[in-house]
């Protein structure tokens, strides 16, 4: 599958995979200087890239497991959704969950990008839903 990509800045890094079978492509910080993310704050970090997924796909931006567990940094919205028709810069809003400032250097890996298919639906308003065994039992209702 081909994804069109364009560098907005010369120092932007094309996404890479950590291994041959990795689902996610590492996104890199495209900044001129070090960015400090203060404790429990969020900073928007640009990638310097614009992309265009194929028809029927979107880009999902997830945390990098090492950055999240070792440095407490994750996308502020948990999963970013880059729609098929979005052609602006891919930007990651990184949130610092720790009690200490965290540093992002130019060209640091800041998130991972996975391309996923999506399904368009039509909503059909009804007066009642079909009966199910579970019904409207919610949070924790199916066990531990």
C-alpha positions as a printed NumPy array, in Angstrom:
array([[  0.   ,   0.   ,   0.   ],
       [  1.311,   3.425,  -0.878],
       [  1.015,   6.518,   1.334],
       [  1.845,   9.861,  -0.235],
       [  4.204,  11.885,   1.985],
       [  5.813,  15.305,   1.705],
       [  8.441,  17.004,   3.839],
       [  7.492,  20.506,   4.98 ],
       [ 10.953,  21.046,   6.434],
       [ 14.336,  19.771,   5.307],
       [ 15.098,  18.257,   8.731],
       [ 11.87 ,  16.188,   8.814],
       [ 12.387,  12.425,   9.091],
       [ 10.36 ,   9.961,   7.029],
       [  8.653,   7.465,   9.426],
       [ 10.499,   4.21 ,  10.045],
       [  9.676,   0.804,  11.515],
       [ 11.645,  -0.717,  14.383],
       [ 11.407,  -4.187,  12.844],
       [ 10.306,  -5.809,   9.595],
       [  6.928,  -6.897,  11.016],
       [  6.185,  -3.803,  13.137],
       [  2.668,  -2.445,  12.62 ],
       [  3.62 ,   1.069,  13.688],
       [  5.916,   3.564,  11.986],
       [  7.918,   5.81 ,  14.307],
       [  7.196,   9.528,  14.021],
       [ 10.066,  11.908,  14.711],
       [ 10.133,  15.358,  16.301],
       [ 10.836,  18.07 ,  13.739],
       [ 11.924,  21.006,  15.859],
       [ 14.862,  23.384,  15.693],
       [ 15.563,  23.333,  19.437],
       [ 14.98 ,  21.174,  22.495],
       [ 11.376,  21.189,  23.727],
       [ 10.747,  20.943,  27.463],
       [  7.406,  19.407,  28.455],
       [  6.665,  20.497,  32.001],
       [  5.103,  18.154,  34.535],
       [  1.445,  17.362,  33.725],
       [  1.519,  19.689,  30.698],
       [  1.058,  19.139,  26.968],
       [  3.178,  20.403,  24.079],
       [  2.437,  20.093,  20.377],
       [  5.387,  18.586,  18.526],
       [  5.403,  18.803,  14.739],
       [  6.735,  16.046,  12.49 ],
       [  7.388,  18.362,   9.542],
       [  5.394,  15.935,   7.366],
       [  2.098,  15.875,   5.521],
       [  0.621,  12.575,   4.341],
       [ -2.261,  11.238,   2.341],
       [ -3.435,   7.712,   3.183],
       [ -5.122,   5.613,   0.513],
       [ -8.907,   5.727,   0.133],
       [-10.69 ,   4.014,   3.033],
       [ -7.773,   4.41 ,   5.488],
       [ -6.802,   6.834,   8.247],
       [ -3.627,   7.348,  10.256],
       [ -3.853,   6.463,  13.951],
       [ -1.202,   7.997,  16.201],
       [ -0.383,   5.888,  19.255],
       [  2.104,   6.204,  22.107],
       [  5.509,   4.587,  21.749],
       [  5.643,   2.016,  24.534],
       [  9.199,   2.89 ,  25.612],
       [  8.534,   6.63 ,  25.726],
       [  5.322,   6.091,  27.691],
       [  6.751,   3.661,  30.249],
       [ 10.228,   5.149,  30.688],
       [  9.454,   8.859,  30.297],
       [  5.717,   9.136,  31.013],
       [  5.027,  10.76 ,  27.639],
       [  1.961,   9.881,  25.57 ],
       [ -0.331,  11.539,  23.048],
       [ -2.651,  13.841,  25.017],
       [ -5.702,  12.517,  23.207],
       [ -4.464,   8.916,  23.72 ],
       [ -5.026,   8.063,  20.039],
       [ -4.803,  10.704,  17.351],
       [ -7.009,  10.28 ,  14.29 ],
       [ -5.647,  11.673,  11.022],
       [ -8.536,  11.443,   8.601],
       [ -8.098,  10.399,   4.997],
       [ -8.892,  13.925,   3.791],
       [ -6.601,  15.742,   6.277],
       [ -3.565,  17.086,   4.437],
       [ -2.029,  19.287,   7.141],
       [  1.099,  18.619,   9.173],
       [  1.019,  15.549,  11.383],
       [  1.44 ,  16.99 ,  14.877],
       [  1.626,  15.004,  18.107],
       [  0.295,  16.637,  21.277],
       [  2.582,  14.971,  23.852],
       [  1.435,  14.956,  27.471],
       [  3.836,  14.533,  30.399],
       [  2.231,  12.302,  33.048],
       [  5.236,  12.554,  35.4  ],
       [  6.1  ,  14.989,  38.18 ],
       [  9.283,  16.053,  36.342],
       [  9.977,  18.03 ,  33.173],
       [ 10.72 ,  15.838,  30.145],
       [ 12.949,  16.734,  27.203],
       [ 12.265,  16.196,  23.504],
       [ 15.267,  16.662,  21.253],
       [ 15.112,  17.285,  17.511],
       [ 14.68 ,  13.962,  15.666],
       [ 13.542,  12.055,  18.801],
       [ 10.953,   9.357,  18.147],
       [  7.752,  10.734,  19.697],
       [  4.872,   8.431,  18.662],
       [  3.95 ,   5.648,  16.28 ],
       [  1.662,   5.817,  13.278],
       [ -0.536,   2.917,  12.159],
       [ -2.729,   3.057,   9.056],
       [ -6.126,   1.439,   9.593],
       [ -9.195,   0.907,   7.421],
       [-12.477,   2.465,   8.444],
       [-16.108,   1.853,   7.584],
       [-18.573,   4.597,   6.711],
       [-21.997,   3.994,   8.246],
       [-25.453,   5.457,   7.939],
       [-27.303,   5.964,  11.215],
       [-30.862,   4.668,  11.294],
       [-32.893,   6.232,  14.117],
       [-35.289,   3.744,  15.74 ],
       [-37.687,   3.719,  18.693],
       [-36.265,   0.518,  20.21 ],
       [-33.143,  -1.631,  19.932],
       [-33.196,  -5.422,  19.64 ],
       [-33.255,  -7.304,  22.969],
       [-29.971,  -8.923,  24.005],
       [-28.953, -11.117,  26.92 ],
       [-26.76 ,  -8.334,  28.341],
       [-29.153,  -5.472,  27.791],
       [-28.002,  -2.169,  29.248],
       [-25.736,  -3.652,  31.943],
       [-22.589,  -1.535,  31.704],
       [-19.295,  -0.991,  33.462],
       [-18.091,  -4.156,  35.185],
       [-21.307,  -6.041,  34.553],
       [-19.688,  -8.994,  32.77 ],
       [-17.286,  -9.886,  35.597],
       [-13.904,  -8.845,  36.885]])
